[in-house]
Amino acid sequence: MTTPTGDQALIKRINTAIVLESILRNAPLSRAQISEQSGLNKATVSSLVQDLIDGSLVREIGTGQSSGGRKPVMLDFVSSSGYAIGIDLGVNYIRGVLADLRGNVVAERTSSLRLGDAGGEAGVSIAVDQLCGCIESLMTEAPASAYGIVGIGVGVPGLVDDGGTLLLAPNLKWRDVPLQRILTDKFSLPVTIDNEANMGALGEQKYGAGRSIGNIIYVSVGIGIGTGLILNKSLYKGASGFSGEMGHLSVEAHGKSCTCGNRGCWEMYASEQALLEQASPLGFDDLESLLAAAGEGRADVLELFAGIGEYLGIGIANIVNVFNPDAVVIGNRMSQARPWLEDVLRRTVVQRALGFHLRKVQLLFAELGERSTMMGAAEMAIEGFFARVKAT
C-alpha cells in the first residue's frame, strides 16, 4: 500500500515546521540535537535542514563541542534573510520600524500626525499618504536579502475586523476604513492590521517586559486607552476580535461624554487627552512640555500627573480584580511620565484591588516605552512570514 502524495507533502510541511521552530527557539544547535529534541530521525532532519539552507533561512556556523567522536556542525537561523516593517498609527503621530526576522532594529521613523479639522475621507487621505510615506522611507533602508520585505504590520487605535478594515476609531473619528486593502494594493505585500494595544502586548511579550510571563494585560495609555490581553502566552482577541476596549470601562456613572457615545469612560480621566484638557488653562498643549515642566518640579503640573496616576490606578485595580494576571504592563506615550505617575498609581491599586489578587501581580512599565506597538506590529508581520514558510 502506498501513501498518497498529498499526505507525504503534508507530512513534509509539518516536519519542516518542527525543524524550523527548533532552530528559531534553540539555535545554535546541531542536526543531532534537532533530531533528539523533535523525535524525527536523523536522515529526515538532515534533508529538511538542507532545504532550509538552500532557502537561505539557515546556515552552518562552524563546529561545536564534541561529546565523543566527530564535532557536530552547528546551525543558526539567518535573521537577515528578510525584513519586516512595523507601524504604530497613533491619533497624533506615526511611528515605524524596519526589523530583521529576529526583531533586531535596522531603522526607525517618527513623525507628528496633524489632521487638524480634517475629518472623514479627507482626514483618512492625509493620514494614509503620510503612513505610506513612512513605509516607503523604511523600505529604502532595507539591505539586500533573500526574501526582501516579508510583510507590513500596522497597529491602529480602534476596532479591526478579520479583513483588516478599521471599523471604528473614535479618537480619529474614522469608520469603515479598508486599511489592509489600501496598503496591499499600494505595496503588493502581505499586510496585517490590528488594534494598537494588541500589537503593544505582543511587542512587550516578545521583546520587552513580558518575556517569559504567561498572563499579561498591556495598558496602552495615549490619547485614548486600550488594552491587549496575553492569556496563557497567547494573544486573546475575543469572540469577534474586539476584546481589550477597557478604555471605555465606565468609572464615573454620570461622567464626561466620550467619543464612543458612552459617559464616564476610563480614558476620559486617565489618558494623555485627559491630561492635556486639564493642562490647557495652564498654557500647555502637548505632553512633551508637560514632561519638561514636571521635571523642573512645577507643583501644578505634578498635581495633574498625580490625578492621572490615581485614575490609572482605579482602572488597573479593576483589571487586576477581573483577570488576576501575572503582570500589568503600562505603555505608550504616557509611560514617559513614570516618575510622576508610579507612586500614586501603585498606591491606588493596592487600596482598591482585592488583596488575594495582589499577591502575585507585577505592576510594570513597558521596557520598550513608546516602541511597544511598532515592535509588535513588526512581530506580527514576521510571524505571518514564518506561517507561510511552514505551510509551503
GUVEXFI-675772 format. One record per residue (C-alpha): residue number from 1; chain; x, y, z. Coordinates in Angstrom, 2 decimals. Layout:
N
+-----+-------+---------+---------+---------+
:   n : chain :      xx :      yy :      zz :
+-----+-------+---------+---------+---------+
: NUM :     A :       X :       Y :       Z :
...
+-----+-------+---------+---------+---------+
# end
This chain:
392
+-----+-------+---------+---------+---------+
:   n : chain :      xx :      yy :      zz :
+-----+-------+---------+---------+---------+
:   1 :     A :    0.00 :    0.00 :    0.00 :
:   2 :     A :    1.42 :    3.39 :   -1.00 :
:   3 :     A :    0.87 :    6.66 :    0.81 :
:   4 :     A :   -0.83 :    9.29 :   -1.35 :
:   5 :     A :    1.48 :   12.09 :   -2.49 :
:   6 :     A :   -0.68 :   14.70 :   -0.81 :
:   7 :     A :   -0.16 :   13.05 :    2.55 :
:   8 :     A :    3.59 :   12.93 :    2.03 :
:   9 :     A :    3.64 :   16.65 :    1.18 :
:  10 :     A :    1.62 :   17.42 :    4.29 :
:  11 :     A :    3.96 :   15.39 :    6.49 :
:  12 :     A :    6.95 :   17.18 :    4.98 :
:  13 :     A :    5.39 :   20.58 :    5.71 :
:  14 :     A :    4.69 :   19.55 :    9.30 :
:  15 :     A :    8.23 :   18.24 :    9.79 :
:  16 :     A :    9.75 :   21.35 :    8.16 :
:  17 :     A :    7.79 :   23.48 :   10.59 :
:  18 :     A :    9.09 :   21.41 :   13.51 :
:  19 :     A :   12.71 :   21.71 :   12.38 :
:  20 :     A :   12.47 :   25.45 :   11.67 :
:  21 :     A :   10.80 :   26.12 :   15.03 :
:  22 :     A :   13.50 :   24.12 :   16.80 :
:  23 :     A :   16.21 :   26.24 :   15.15 :
:  24 :     A :   14.35 :   29.51 :   15.86 :
:  25 :     A :   13.96 :   28.65 :   19.54 :
:  26 :     A :   17.25 :   26.92 :   20.29 :
:  27 :     A :   19.96 :   27.96 :   17.80 :
:  28 :     A :   22.82 :   27.43 :   17.65 :
:  29 :     A :   22.32 :   23.68 :   17.64 :
:  30 :     A :   23.30 :   20.64 :   15.58 :
:  31 :     A :   21.29 :   18.30 :   13.38 :
:  32 :     A :   21.67 :   15.60 :   16.03 :
:  33 :     A :   20.23 :   17.93 :   18.69 :
:  34 :     A :   17.26 :   18.74 :   16.45 :
:  35 :     A :   16.66 :   15.01 :   15.97 :
:  36 :     A :   16.90 :   14.39 :   19.71 :
:  37 :     A :   14.56 :   17.25 :   20.61 :
:  38 :     A :   11.98 :   16.66 :   17.90 :
:  39 :     A :   11.91 :   12.88 :   17.71 :
:  40 :     A :   12.48 :   12.98 :   13.94 :
:  41 :     A :   15.07 :   10.59 :   12.57 :
:  42 :     A :   18.47 :   11.98 :   11.60 :
:  43 :     A :   18.02 :   11.39 :    7.87 :
:  44 :     A :   14.77 :   13.34 :    7.82 :
:  45 :     A :   16.32 :   16.18 :    9.81 :
:  46 :     A :   19.35 :   16.35 :    7.52 :
:  47 :     A :   17.15 :   16.51 :    4.41 :
:  48 :     A :   14.91 :   19.24 :    5.84 :
:  49 :     A :   17.87 :   21.26 :    7.13 :
:  50 :     A :   19.38 :   21.18 :    3.66 :
:  51 :     A :   16.11 :   22.54 :    2.24 :
:  52 :     A :   16.24 :   25.40 :    4.76 :
:  53 :     A :   19.89 :   26.09 :    3.91 :
:  54 :     A :   19.02 :   26.11 :    0.19 :
:  55 :     A :   16.20 :   28.50 :    1.02 :
:  56 :     A :   18.65 :   30.90 :    2.74 :
:  57 :     A :   16.87 :   30.60 :    6.11 :
:  58 :     A :   19.50 :   28.51 :    7.90 :
:  59 :     A :   23.29 :   28.41 :    7.73 :
:  60 :     A :   26.13 :   26.37 :    9.14 :
:  61 :     A :   28.29 :   28.40 :   11.53 :
:  62 :     A :   31.13 :   26.01 :   12.35 :
:  63 :     A :   31.67 :   23.12 :   14.73 :
:  64 :     A :   30.52 :   22.75 :   18.31 :
:  65 :     A :   31.76 :   20.82 :   21.32 :
:  66 :     A :   32.05 :   17.06 :   20.88 :
:  67 :     A :   30.61 :   14.66 :   23.44 :
:  68 :     A :   32.78 :   11.94 :   21.93 :
:  69 :     A :   33.53 :   11.40 :   18.27 :
:  70 :     A :   33.32 :   13.91 :   15.46 :
:  71 :     A :   32.50 :   17.51 :   16.35 :
:  72 :     A :   28.95 :   18.48 :   15.31 :
:  73 :     A :   28.29 :   21.15 :   12.71 :
:  74 :     A :   26.21 :   23.89 :   14.33 :
:  75 :     A :   23.26 :   25.61 :   12.68 :
:  76 :     A :   21.83 :   29.10 :   13.06 :
:  77 :     A :   18.86 :   30.99 :   11.68 :
:  78 :     A :   19.67 :   33.68 :    9.11 :
:  79 :     A :   17.84 :   36.65 :   10.58 :
:  80 :     A :   18.99 :   38.89 :    7.73 :
:  81 :     A :   17.24 :   36.75 :    5.09 :
:  82 :     A :   14.29 :   39.15 :    5.20 :
:  83 :     A :   12.91 :   42.26 :    6.88 :
:  84 :     A :    9.57 :   43.36 :    8.31 :
:  85 :     A :    8.01 :   46.78 :    8.74 :
:  86 :     A :    6.01 :   47.62 :   11.86 :
:  87 :     A :    3.89 :   50.76 :   12.14 :
:  88 :     A :    2.16 :   52.39 :   15.10 :
:  89 :     A :   -0.51 :   54.69 :   13.67 :
:  90 :     A :   -1.47 :   56.92 :   16.58 :
:  91 :     A :   -4.03 :   59.68 :   16.87 :
:  92 :     A :   -1.33 :   62.37 :   16.69 :
:  93 :     A :    1.78 :   60.52 :   15.46 :
:  94 :     A :    3.10 :   57.80 :   13.17 :
:  95 :     A :    5.97 :   55.64 :   14.36 :
:  96 :     A :    7.63 :   52.96 :   12.22 :
:  97 :     A :   10.40 :   50.39 :   12.38 :
:  98 :     A :   12.31 :   48.18 :    9.97 :
:  99 :     A :   13.45 :   44.99 :   11.69 :
: 100 :     A :   15.13 :   41.76 :   10.64 :
: 101 :     A :   13.47 :   38.39 :   11.23 :
: 102 :     A :   14.75 :   38.27 :   14.83 :
: 103 :     A :   13.30 :   41.69 :   15.58 :
: 104 :     A :   16.65 :   43.48 :   15.51 :
: 105 :     A :   16.01 :   47.12 :   14.61 :
: 106 :     A :   17.56 :   48.35 :   11.37 :
: 107 :     A :   15.82 :   51.74 :   11.07 :
: 108 :     A :   13.11 :   53.80 :   12.77 :
: 109 :     A :   10.93 :   56.74 :   11.77 :
: 110 :     A :    8.71 :   59.01 :   13.87 :
: 111 :     A :    6.58 :   61.93 :   12.73 :
: 112 :     A :    3.70 :   64.02 :   14.03 :
: 113 :     A :    0.27 :   63.40 :   12.55 :
: 114 :     A :   -1.63 :   66.69 :   12.43 :
: 115 :     A :   -5.06 :   66.23 :   10.92 :
: 116 :     A :   -6.45 :   69.48 :   12.33 :
: 117 :     A :  -10.13 :   69.73 :   11.48 :
: 118 :     A :   -9.81 :   67.31 :    8.58 :
: 119 :     A :  -12.31 :   64.55 :    9.18 :
: 120 :     A :  -13.94 :   61.79 :    7.19 :
: 121 :     A :  -12.34 :   60.92 :    3.85 :
: 122 :     A :  -10.10 :   63.99 :    3.88 :
: 123 :     A :   -8.55 :   63.01 :    7.23 :
: 124 :     A :   -8.13 :   59.41 :    6.11 :
: 125 :     A :   -6.44 :   60.52 :    2.89 :
: 126 :     A :   -3.95 :   62.76 :    4.74 :
: 127 :     A :   -3.10 :   60.04 :    7.25 :
: 128 :     A :   -2.78 :   57.28 :    4.62 :
: 129 :     A :   -0.47 :   59.43 :    2.49 :
: 130 :     A :    1.75 :   60.07 :    5.50 :
: 131 :     A :    1.59 :   56.39 :    6.51 :
: 132 :     A :    2.63 :   55.28 :    3.02 :
: 133 :     A :    5.47 :   57.80 :    3.06 :
: 134 :     A :    6.76 :   56.32 :    6.31 :
: 135 :     A :    6.60 :   52.78 :    4.90 :
: 136 :     A :    8.37 :   53.81 :    1.69 :
: 137 :     A :   11.10 :   55.54 :    3.66 :
: 138 :     A :   11.70 :   52.42 :    5.75 :
: 139 :     A :   11.72 :   50.19 :    2.67 :
: 140 :     A :   14.62 :   52.18 :    1.23 :
: 141 :     A :   16.65 :   51.31 :    4.35 :
: 142 :     A :   16.30 :   47.54 :    3.88 :
: 143 :     A :   19.57 :   45.78 :    2.99 :
: 144 :     A :   19.57 :   43.32 :    0.09 :
: 145 :     A :   18.24 :   39.94 :    1.26 :
: 146 :     A :   16.84 :   36.66 :    0.00 :
: 147 :     A :   13.21 :   37.49 :    0.82 :
: 148 :     A :   13.23 :   41.29 :    0.89 :
: 149 :     A :   10.35 :   42.89 :    2.80 :
: 150 :     A :    8.32 :   39.93 :    4.08 :
: 151 :     A :    5.35 :   41.93 :    5.34 :
: 152 :     A :    3.92 :   45.06 :    6.93 :
: 153 :     A :    2.13 :   45.22 :   10.28 :
: 154 :     A :    0.10 :   48.25 :   11.35 :
: 155 :     A :   -1.34 :   48.92 :   14.80 :
: 156 :     A :   -4.34 :   51.28 :   14.82 :
: 157 :     A :   -6.33 :   52.92 :   17.65 :
: 158 :     A :   -9.66 :   51.22 :   17.07 :
: 159 :     A :  -11.71 :   48.12 :   16.21 :
: 160 :     A :  -10.45 :   46.00 :   13.31 :
: 161 :     A :  -12.28 :   43.14 :   11.59 :
: 162 :     A :  -10.79 :   39.93 :   10.17 :
: 163 :     A :  -10.34 :   41.56 :    6.77 :
: 164 :     A :   -8.20 :   44.39 :    8.12 :
: 165 :     A :  -10.88 :   47.05 :    7.91 :
: 166 :     A :  -10.76 :   49.67 :   10.64 :
: 167 :     A :  -14.40 :   49.61 :   11.70 :
: 168 :     A :  -14.28 :   52.36 :   14.29 :
: 169 :     A :  -11.55 :   54.63 :   15.64 :
: 170 :     A :  -13.39 :   57.11 :   17.90 :
: 171 :     A :  -10.40 :   59.35 :   18.60 :
: 172 :     A :   -9.63 :   59.65 :   14.89 :
: 173 :     A :  -13.34 :   59.88 :   14.03 :
: 174 :     A :  -12.90 :   57.14 :   11.40 :
: 175 :     A :  -15.35 :   54.45 :   10.38 :
: 176 :     A :  -15.07 :   51.58 :    7.90 :
: 177 :     A :  -11.60 :   52.33 :    6.51 :
: 178 :     A :  -10.33 :   49.31 :    4.47 :
: 179 :     A :   -6.73 :   49.92 :    5.50 :
: 180 :     A :   -5.42 :   46.43 :    4.75 :
: 181 :     A :   -6.78 :   46.55 :    1.21 :
: 182 :     A :   -5.41 :   50.06 :    0.66 :
: 183 :     A :   -1.89 :   49.09 :    1.75 :
: 184 :     A :   -1.94 :   45.70 :   -0.01 :
: 185 :     A :   -2.92 :   47.40 :   -3.27 :
: 186 :     A :   -0.21 :   50.02 :   -2.77 :
: 187 :     A :    2.72 :   47.77 :   -1.84 :
: 188 :     A :    1.76 :   44.27 :   -3.11 :
: 189 :     A :    2.98 :   42.78 :    0.17 :
: 190 :     A :    1.29 :   40.82 :    2.98 :
: 191 :     A :   -0.30 :   43.36 :    5.37 :
: 192 :     A :   -1.62 :   42.77 :    8.88 :
: 193 :     A :   -3.82 :   45.33 :   10.62 :
: 194 :     A :   -4.73 :   45.04 :   14.30 :
: 195 :     A :   -5.58 :   47.13 :   17.31 :
: 196 :     A :   -2.53 :   49.01 :   18.58 :
: 197 :     A :   -2.86 :   47.66 :   22.13 :
: 198 :     A :   -2.90 :   44.07 :   20.86 :
: 199 :     A :    0.31 :   44.76 :   18.98 :
: 200 :     A :    1.78 :   46.54 :   22.02 :
: 201 :     A :    1.02 :   43.49 :   24.14 :
: 202 :     A :    2.74 :   41.25 :   21.59 :
: 203 :     A :    5.74 :   43.59 :   21.40 :
: 204 :     A :    6.23 :   43.57 :   25.17 :
: 205 :     A :    5.73 :   39.79 :   25.34 :
: 206 :     A :    8.31 :   39.12 :   22.65 :
: 207 :     A :   10.89 :   41.86 :   23.21 :
: 208 :     A :   10.09 :   43.71 :   26.43 :
: 209 :     A :    8.80 :   43.47 :   29.99 :
: 210 :     A :    6.54 :   40.48 :   29.26 :
: 211 :     A :    9.21 :   37.98 :   28.23 :
: 212 :     A :    8.60 :   34.63 :   29.99 :
: 213 :     A :    5.36 :   35.91 :   31.63 :
: 214 :     A :    2.27 :   33.85 :   30.81 :
: 215 :     A :   -0.61 :   36.23 :   31.54 :
: 216 :     A :   -0.12 :   39.91 :   30.73 :
: 217 :     A :   -2.51 :   42.82 :   30.45 :
: 218 :     A :   -0.86 :   45.56 :   28.41 :
: 219 :     A :   -2.38 :   49.01 :   29.04 :
: 220 :     A :   -1.68 :   51.44 :   26.21 :
: 221 :     A :   -2.08 :   54.99 :   27.55 :
: 222 :     A :   -2.01 :   57.58 :   24.79 :
: 223 :     A :   -4.68 :   59.98 :   23.55 :
: 224 :     A :   -7.05 :   57.16 :   24.48 :
: 225 :     A :   -6.59 :   53.95 :   26.47 :
: 226 :     A :   -6.55 :   50.45 :   25.02 :
: 227 :     A :   -5.60 :   47.09 :   26.45 :
: 228 :     A :   -4.06 :   43.99 :   24.92 :
: 229 :     A :   -4.55 :   40.64 :   26.60 :
: 230 :     A :   -1.92 :   37.89 :   26.62 :
: 231 :     A :   -3.57 :   34.89 :   28.30 :
: 232 :     A :   -1.66 :   31.63 :   28.66 :
: 233 :     A :    1.07 :   33.15 :   26.46 :
: 234 :     A :   -1.33 :   33.76 :   23.54 :
: 235 :     A :   -2.98 :   36.95 :   22.33 :
: 236 :     A :   -6.66 :   36.84 :   23.28 :
: 237 :     A :   -8.97 :   38.78 :   20.97 :
: 238 :     A :  -12.47 :   37.66 :   22.00 :
: 239 :     A :  -15.29 :   36.06 :   20.02 :
: 240 :     A :  -15.43 :   38.83 :   17.41 :
: 241 :     A :  -11.82 :   40.01 :   17.71 :
: 242 :     A :  -12.71 :   43.16 :   19.61 :
: 243 :     A :  -11.56 :   42.41 :   23.16 :
: 244 :     A :   -9.50 :   44.87 :   25.17 :
: 245 :     A :  -11.53 :   48.09 :   24.85 :
: 246 :     A :  -11.11 :   48.80 :   28.55 :
: 247 :     A :  -10.56 :   52.47 :   27.93 :
: 248 :     A :  -14.35 :   52.52 :   27.69 :
: 249 :     A :  -14.96 :   50.98 :   31.09 :
: 250 :     A :  -17.31 :   53.30 :   32.98 :
: 251 :     A :  -15.53 :   54.76 :   36.02 :
: 252 :     A :  -17.95 :   57.66 :   36.57 :
: 253 :     A :  -21.69 :   56.91 :   36.36 :
: 254 :     A :  -22.66 :   60.42 :   35.21 :
: 255 :     A :  -19.27 :   61.50 :   33.89 :
: 256 :     A :  -17.95 :   63.24 :   30.81 :
: 257 :     A :  -19.28 :   62.33 :   27.38 :
: 258 :     A :  -16.90 :   60.12 :   25.38 :
: 259 :     A :  -16.42 :   59.97 :   21.62 :
: 260 :     A :  -17.61 :   56.34 :   21.76 :
: 261 :     A :  -21.10 :   57.54 :   22.78 :
: 262 :     A :  -20.84 :   56.44 :   26.43 :
: 263 :     A :  -20.30 :   58.60 :   29.51 :
: 264 :     A :  -17.65 :   58.41 :   32.21 :
: 265 :     A :  -15.21 :   56.21 :   30.26 :
: 266 :     A :  -11.85 :   55.48 :   31.90 :
: 267 :     A :   -9.90 :   57.18 :   29.10 :
: 268 :     A :  -11.76 :   60.44 :   29.76 :
: 269 :     A :   -9.93 :   60.66 :   33.11 :
: 270 :     A :   -6.63 :   58.77 :   32.74 :
: 271 :     A :   -5.31 :   59.36 :   29.22 :
: 272 :     A :   -2.97 :   61.82 :   27.52 :
: 273 :     A :   -6.05 :   63.63 :   26.20 :
: 274 :     A :   -7.46 :   63.96 :   29.73 :
: 275 :     A :   -4.14 :   65.39 :   30.90 :
: 276 :     A :   -3.98 :   67.88 :   28.02 :
: 277 :     A :   -7.53 :   69.10 :   28.68 :
: 278 :     A :   -6.68 :   69.74 :   32.33 :
: 279 :     A :   -3.37 :   71.40 :   31.42 :
: 280 :     A :   -4.79 :   73.75 :   28.78 :
: 281 :     A :   -5.71 :   76.52 :   31.28 :
: 282 :     A :   -2.08 :   76.42 :   32.45 :
: 283 :     A :   -0.86 :   77.17 :   28.91 :
: 284 :     A :    0.27 :   73.66 :   27.91 :
: 285 :     A :   -0.82 :   71.95 :   24.70 :
: 286 :     A :    1.46 :   68.91 :   24.37 :
: 287 :     A :    2.79 :   66.11 :   26.50 :
: 288 :     A :    6.44 :   66.96 :   25.94 :
: 289 :     A :    6.17 :   70.41 :   27.51 :
: 290 :     A :    4.30 :   68.91 :   30.48 :
: 291 :     A :    7.01 :   66.30 :   30.98 :
: 292 :     A :    9.63 :   69.07 :   30.93 :
: 293 :     A :    7.67 :   71.12 :   33.47 :
: 294 :     A :    7.26 :   68.10 :   35.74 :
: 295 :     A :   11.00 :   67.52 :   35.50 :
: 296 :     A :   11.53 :   71.10 :   36.68 :
: 297 :     A :    9.29 :   70.43 :   39.69 :
: 298 :     A :    6.28 :   72.63 :   38.83 :
: 299 :     A :    3.80 :   71.89 :   41.58 :
: 300 :     A :    0.64 :   72.47 :   39.50 :
: 301 :     A :    1.86 :   70.10 :   36.76 :
: 302 :     A :    2.91 :   67.47 :   39.29 :
: 303 :     A :   -0.60 :   67.65 :   40.74 :
: 304 :     A :   -2.08 :   66.99 :   37.30 :
: 305 :     A :    0.10 :   63.91 :   36.81 :
: 306 :     A :   -0.87 :   62.66 :   40.28 :
: 307 :     A :   -4.55 :   62.92 :   39.33 :
: 308 :     A :   -3.96 :   60.96 :   36.13 :
: 309 :     A :   -1.99 :   58.37 :   38.13 :
: 310 :     A :   -4.88 :   57.93 :   40.54 :
: 311 :     A :   -7.40 :   57.32 :   37.77 :
: 312 :     A :   -4.98 :   54.93 :   36.05 :
: 313 :     A :   -4.73 :   53.05 :   39.33 :
: 314 :     A :   -8.53 :   52.83 :   39.61 :
: 315 :     A :   -8.81 :   51.22 :   36.18 :
: 316 :     A :   -5.86 :   48.90 :   36.74 :
: 317 :     A :   -7.35 :   47.76 :   40.06 :
: 318 :     A :  -10.44 :   46.69 :   38.11 :
: 319 :     A :   -8.23 :   44.85 :   35.61 :
: 320 :     A :   -6.41 :   43.04 :   38.44 :
: 321 :     A :   -9.70 :   42.02 :   40.04 :
: 322 :     A :  -11.19 :   40.74 :   36.77 :
: 323 :     A :   -8.22 :   38.94 :   35.22 :
: 324 :     A :   -5.90 :   38.08 :   38.12 :
: 325 :     A :   -2.92 :   38.44 :   35.74 :
: 326 :     A :    0.76 :   37.77 :   36.34 :
: 327 :     A :    1.55 :   41.32 :   35.26 :
: 328 :     A :    0.03 :   44.59 :   34.12 :
: 329 :     A :    2.33 :   46.48 :   31.75 :
: 330 :     A :    1.77 :   50.21 :   31.21 :
: 331 :     A :    2.97 :   51.51 :   27.87 :
: 332 :     A :    2.61 :   54.05 :   25.06 :
: 333 :     A :    3.28 :   57.78 :   25.39 :
: 334 :     A :    2.21 :   58.26 :   28.99 :
: 335 :     A :    4.77 :   55.70 :   30.14 :
: 336 :     A :    7.25 :   58.59 :   29.80 :
: 337 :     A :    5.60 :   60.09 :   32.88 :
: 338 :     A :    6.50 :   57.14 :   35.07 :
: 339 :     A :    8.49 :   59.22 :   37.61 :
: 340 :     A :    5.39 :   61.29 :   38.42 :
: 341 :     A :    2.70 :   58.61 :   37.99 :
: 342 :     A :    4.09 :   55.47 :   39.53 :
: 343 :     A :    3.83 :   56.10 :   43.27 :
: 344 :     A :    0.21 :   57.24 :   43.29 :
: 345 :     A :   -0.74 :   54.59 :   40.72 :
: 346 :     A :    0.69 :   51.77 :   42.82 :
: 347 :     A :   -0.85 :   53.18 :   45.99 :
: 348 :     A :   -4.29 :   53.36 :   44.36 :
: 349 :     A :   -4.10 :   49.81 :   43.02 :
: 350 :     A :   -3.13 :   48.48 :   46.46 :
: 351 :     A :   -6.02 :   50.40 :   48.07 :
: 352 :     A :   -8.66 :   49.32 :   45.57 :
: 353 :     A :   -7.76 :   45.83 :   44.29 :
: 354 :     A :   -8.62 :   42.69 :   46.24 :
: 355 :     A :   -5.76 :   41.57 :   48.47 :
: 356 :     A :   -5.71 :   38.00 :   47.21 :
: 357 :     A :   -5.36 :   39.23 :   43.63 :
: 358 :     A :   -2.43 :   41.46 :   44.54 :
: 359 :     A :   -0.28 :   38.69 :   45.99 :
: 360 :     A :    1.46 :   37.77 :   42.76 :
: 361 :     A :    0.68 :   40.53 :   40.26 :
: 362 :     A :    3.52 :   42.71 :   38.98 :
: 363 :     A :    2.86 :   46.33 :   38.00 :
: 364 :     A :    5.39 :   47.11 :   35.28 :
: 365 :     A :    6.14 :   49.89 :   32.84 :
: 366 :     A :    6.88 :   48.94 :   29.23 :
: 367 :     A :   10.55 :   48.20 :   28.61 :
: 368 :     A :   10.04 :   49.34 :   25.02 :
: 369 :     A :    8.34 :   52.56 :   26.12 :
: 370 :     A :    6.62 :   54.17 :   23.14 :
: 371 :     A :    8.01 :   51.49 :   20.79 :
: 372 :     A :    5.92 :   48.52 :   22.00 :
: 373 :     A :    3.24 :   48.74 :   19.31 :
: 374 :     A :    5.55 :   49.17 :   16.33 :
: 375 :     A :    7.69 :   46.24 :   17.52 :
: 376 :     A :    4.59 :   44.12 :   18.00 :
: 377 :     A :    3.42 :   45.11 :   14.52 :
: 378 :     A :    6.77 :   44.02 :   13.07 :
: 379 :     A :    6.49 :   40.76 :   15.02 :
: 380 :     A :    3.04 :   40.10 :   13.54 :
: 381 :     A :    4.49 :   40.55 :   10.06 :
: 382 :     A :    7.38 :   38.20 :   10.94 :
: 383 :     A :    5.00 :   35.58 :   12.35 :
: 384 :     A :    2.96 :   35.78 :    9.15 :
: 385 :     A :    6.08 :   35.12 :    7.09 :
: 386 :     A :    7.02 :   32.10 :    9.19 :
: 387 :     A :    3.48 :   30.75 :    8.90 :
: 388 :     A :    3.72 :   30.97 :    5.11 :
: 389 :     A :    7.13 :   29.28 :    5.08 :
: 390 :     A :    5.85 :   26.44 :    7.26 :
: 391 :     A :    2.81 :   25.98 :    5.02 :
: 392 :     A :    4.76 :   25.58 :    1.77 :
+-----+-------+---------+---------+---------+
# end
